[in-house]
Amino acid sequence: MPTNHSVWQDKVGVPGVIREEAIPKLEDEQLLVKVHAWAMNPCDAMLQDVSLPFVKYPVILGQDIAGTVEDVGATAAAKFKVGDRVFGFSHNNGFKGYVTLNQTLAAKIPASLSFNDASVFPLCITTSSFALFGKDYLALPLPSLNSTPTGKSVLIWGGSSAVGSNAIQLVKATGFEVVTTCSARSFDYVKSLGADMAFDYNSPTVTDDIAAELDKGTCTGIYLAAGKVAEACQVSHKSKQKLFVASSNPVMPGDAPEGVEAKMTFGTGGADMFKETLPVTFGGFLIEALAKGVYKVAPPPEVVLTKGLEGIQEALDILKKGVSAKKLVVEAA
């Protein structure tokens, strides 16, 4: 077997360190993937600098990978074979040269997409589908390629973010209208993904303006894909509909005014926790929509200069300075 290398986060507040390690024995449900592209997520940068109670250090960060299958577990062999081009959600285990993936959290890459393109999806599609379709969150009807208009809307706060870019497309595929927030320079971008209306989150009256707009009809709920939880909760507070807020970010004391229910989309239980939304992600809608060319690679990948695991810290440092309407990707050396 080839030698594996991983980027270890030994503790909060220090750069990652590359170390050599053995490749673990595959379980029946797993694939071994040689990584060709790693995509960066805000949570990767955050966990390098912020200690959260449910994360134990040292840890290997990284969620999104794309590459080729090197080995297949007994059960996974019914779906995958050596040489397949795949992308998948590694669930905090991705910054490695060779990554093991649970077969349910991986899918074959359509021929029309590159490794870089495919790497932008895993965490974004998993997180957004969890919030939009999970029974404990917004519980929207599942998306389809031939949905019909419902006459209802969903507010997506942070539509130009990586998660927001996918949430917009998923909600549109349910037949709901999308109201979103972003900076004014990203209005055209979010509308190209299907947003019906965009508000500038920098406006001092943004929460009043959005609440008034949502109350012209029926809004099913709010999804905070990125941004300040308190601002999304203010929209709910000011709306006559007192909308439920599903949040990608932790909901802190004081974020939700009295009468507003806000809940972070977070769970435990390994791959099993994602079974509810597999018909949207790696087991259904996304794969079909990508193959037919009706789902956009969004946000588009932007490749950092340094290749290999050495480029991951460079990408995380750039991410910490702020990016919008793009996703940083590191190519394998």
N, C-alpha and C positions, 0 to 999 in steps of 0.2 A: 504494500500500500504506500502511496506517496506521503510525504511529510505534510502535516497541517500546521498552519500558523493562525493565531487569533490575536485580536486586540483586547486586552484586559483593562477594565476600569478598576483599579485597586481601591480607590476611595474617591470621595467627592473633592472636586477642586483641583485635580491634577490631570495632565494629559494621559491618554491611553498608552499602554505599553504592549508591544508586539512580542509574543512568546511562541515557542514551538510546543506542540502537543500531539498526542496520538489521536488518530481518527477512531471514534468509538464504534463498537459493534452495532450494526443496524438492528433495530427492532422490526417486527413483521410489518408494522404500519408505516415505516419510514422509507425515505429516499436519501441517498447521499448525492449531493449536488456540488459540482465544481463551479464556483462562482465566477461569472464574467462581469457582473455589475452589481454594486451595492448602492441603494438610494438612501439619502439621509432624511430623518424626520425630526421635528422639534423635540420630541420626547427623548431622542438620543442625546441631543445637546443639553437638554434640561437635566437628565440624569447624570451628566458629567459634572454638573455644578450644584445640583440641589439634592439633598438627601430626603427621600420619601420613606415612610415607615414600612412599606411593603417590598422594598428593594434591599437586598442584602449584598454588601460588597465583600470581596471582589466579585465583579460580574462582567460578562461579555454582553455588550449592548448590540444594537442593530436589529432591524425588523425586516427590511425589504431586500430580497435578493433575486437575481435571475442568472441562470446558468444551464449547464448540461448534466444530465443524470449519469452518475458514475457507478452506482450500485442500487439495487432495489430489494426491499424486504419482501418476504414471502407473500403477504397479503397485498402489498402495494403493486406487485407484479401484474395483477389483473388490470391495472390502469396505466402503468408506466413501464418503460423499458430503458435500458442503457442507451445513451445517446440522445434521448428526448431533450428538446429545449423547453425549459420550464421556468416559471416564476412562482414565488411563494412567500408566505408570511412565517418568519422564523421565531417570532415571539421572544425577543430578547436573547438571541443566540446567533445573530447574523454576521457579525464582523469577524468572519473566518474565511480561509481560503476554500475549505470544504465544509459544507453545512448540511446537517441532517434536517429534513422537513417531514412533518406528518403528512401523509398522502392527501388528507382531506383539506389541507391548507396550501395545496399546490395545484397548478394546472399547466397544461401545455401552452406554449406561446404560439399564437397564430402566425402563419408564415409571413404576414405583412408587417410584423413588428420586430424591432431589434431587441437585443437584451436590454439596452438602455431604456427603450420605450417601456418595456414590460416591467422593469424594476420600479417604476413610479407608483404602481397600483396597490401592492399587498396590504400595507397598514391602512392606507387611505380608504380602500374599499371595505376592509374589515371593520374599521372604526365607524365609518359613516353608516354602513348597513346595520350595524349593531344598534345605533341610535335611532335610525329611521324606521326599522322594521321589527326590532325586538319588542316582545310583548310587554316588557317593563318600561318601555320608553315611548316613542311616538306611535308605534304599531301601525304603520301605514300598510296598505295593500302592497303585495309584491310587484316589482316593476315587470314590464313586458315590452316586446317590440311593437305591439299594436294596442297600446292603452287608449282609453277614451277619456276626454276631459271630465273632471269631477265637479268643477265649479268652486273647489276649495283651494286654499293656499297653505304653504309652509314658509316660515321665515328661516333662512339660513344666515346666521351671523358669521361673517368671515368668508365670503364666497370665493375670494381669489386665493385663499390658502389651498394647500394640497388636499386636505380633507374636504374643504368646501367645494373645490372644483369637481370632485366626484359626487358629493352630496347633491349638487345642482342637477347633474345628469341623472342620478337615480330618482330624484323626486319627479323630474319631468317625465320619466318613463313610467310613473304611476298614474299620470293624468292630472296631477296637482300643479297649480301655478307656483312659481318660485319668486319670492321676494327676498332680496339679499342685501348685505352690506359689503362695502369694500372702499378703497380710496377712489376718488373721481377718475384717476388715470386708468383704473381697471374696469370701468363700466363696460367698455366694448368687449373686453375679455370675458366677463361673466355672462354677458348677453349672448356671446358666441356659443356658450355651453348650454344655453337654454333659459337663463334667468329672464323673467318677465319684467321685473322692476328692480333697480339698484339704487341704494341710498348711500351717501358718503358718510362713513362712520366718524369723520372729523367734524361734521356739522354740529353746532351746539344744540340744535333742536332735533337731532336725529331720532331719539327715542319717542318724542312726541309725534313726529311726522310719520314714523313707521306704525305706531299704535293706531293713529287715525286712519291710515291706509288699510291696515288689516281689519279694522272694524267696519269697513265698507262691505265686507262679505264675511265668509266663514273661514277662519284659520284653524288648522288642526293642531298646530304647536310650533315650537321654536327649537331649532337645533343650533347650538353654539359650536361651530366647527373650529373657530379660532377667535381669539380676542378676549375681552373682559366679560366675565360671567355676570358681573353686576349690571352692566349695560343691557345685556339681553334680558335680564330679570326685570329691569326697569320698563322695557317694552311690555312685558307681561303685566306688570303692575298698573301701567297706564291704559292698557287695553281693557275694554269692557268684558272680554272673553276670559281673562285670567288664565293665560296659556301655560301649559306645561313646558318646562325648559329642560331639554336633554343637552348635556354639556360634555365636550371632549376634555375640558379642563376641570381640575378639582373645584368643587363648590365650597367656598370658605364661609365661616360665620359672618353674617352681615351682607353677603352677596344677594340673598333673596329676601325681599321685603315680606312682611306678614301677608299671608294669603297667596303667595307665589310658591309653587313647587318646582324645585330644580334638583336634578340628579345627574351625577357624573356617570358616563357610560364606561363602567369598569366592572370586571368580574374575575373570578378565579376558576380553576378547574381544567387548565390546559386546553387542548384542542376541542374537548367536549363542549366548552362554553360557546363555541361558534357554530354548533350544529344548526341552531335555529335559523341562521342567516346564510347557510351554504347555498340554498337555491338562488341567492342573489350574487354570490361571490364566485368561489372556485368550482362550484358544482352546478352553475346554471346561467343566469342572465348575463353576467359580465362576459363570460367566455363566448356566448352566442353573439352578443352585441359587438364585441371586438372582431370576431370572425367576419361579420357582415359589414364592418366598417362604419357602424352607426354610433359607436361610443368613442369619444376622443381621448387621446393620450393627454391627460391634463392633471396637473400642470406639466408642460413639456420639460424634458430633462435638460439640465445644463451640466456638462461634464467638467470637473475640476482638472487642473493641469497635471497634478501628480497621480500616477497610476499605482495600483496595488494597495495593500493594506496601509502603506505609508501615506496614502492620500486621504484616508478617513479623517485624521485629525485636522488636516487642512480644510476639508469640507465642513466639519463641525464648527471650526472657527469662523468660517464665512457665514454659516447658518446663524450663529449667535449674533451676528451684526444685523441680521434681518434680510429675508428674501420674500418676494411676492410674485405670484403667478409663474413660478418655476420651481423645479425640484432638483436639488444638487445630487449628482450621481458620480460615483468613483468607478472607473473601469479597472478590471484586473490587469496586472502587468503582463 
